[in-house]
Amino acid sequence: NAGVTQTPKFRILKIGQSMTLQCAQDMNHNYMYWYRQDPGMGLKLIYYSVGAGITDKGEVPNGYNVSRSTTEDFPLRLELAAPSQTSVYFCASSYSNTPSNQPQHFGDGTRLSIL
Amino acid sequence: AQSVAQPEDQVNVAEGNPLTVKCTYSVSGNPYLFWYVQYPNRGLQFLLKYITGDNLVKGSYGFEAEFNKSQTSFHLKKPSALVSDSALYFCAVREGRRDSSYKLIFGSGTRLLVRP
């Protein structure tokens, strides 16, 4: 049981390039989330999904897009990379939204640098 | 709007001594409170949560936290610190409303350094 798997672990992009951060979970969780972690800032929610075909914006969605075609996968797309998107990105999942069913399970992160 | 404050960027403690990592919150209504730990180059790991009931919550690795409604605090504690407890600790809160969005609000994190 792998939990939440993120690929790649590290990536360097040039300004204006695009890329997709992959996230997969094998726990049959309905809810999936993308966060970014900046130094000294904690985690900020980018997008989340409550099930296949359903996504919604979090606190900082600008510059990102997501899709959820299957329960298992929740990719995050950067269309035009900007230096402000340099960050560590974490994917998370949870079985439901009830408080007793959180906590969220986290992947190990993707470290992205935009130069 | 809900928010979480972790007033200390870093906490230093000697191995064997008790440790406290502070967290205060602001929500409308009843809060759901969580503590997570992050080791280098890893994602967050759940430690413990307060939903309702006993104000003293026990969690993983010997950690516990005390919910104090009047002080709107949820401080993380451990009676005897280990060097291996050195990590980054995050407090998080979610509002306890039925129509609440599916969001945890995280504090900025506190780095715990336990000296041998």
Interface residues (C-beta under 8 A of the other chain):
Chain A: V4 Y31 Y33 G40 M41 G42 L43 K44 L45 Y48 V50 G58 E59 F90 A92 N97 P99 S100 Q102 P103 Q104 H105 F106 G107 D108 G109
Chain B: V4 D9 Y32 F34 Y36 N41 R42 G43 L44 Q45 F46 K49 I51 F90 R94 G96 Y102 K103 L104 F106 G107 S108 G109
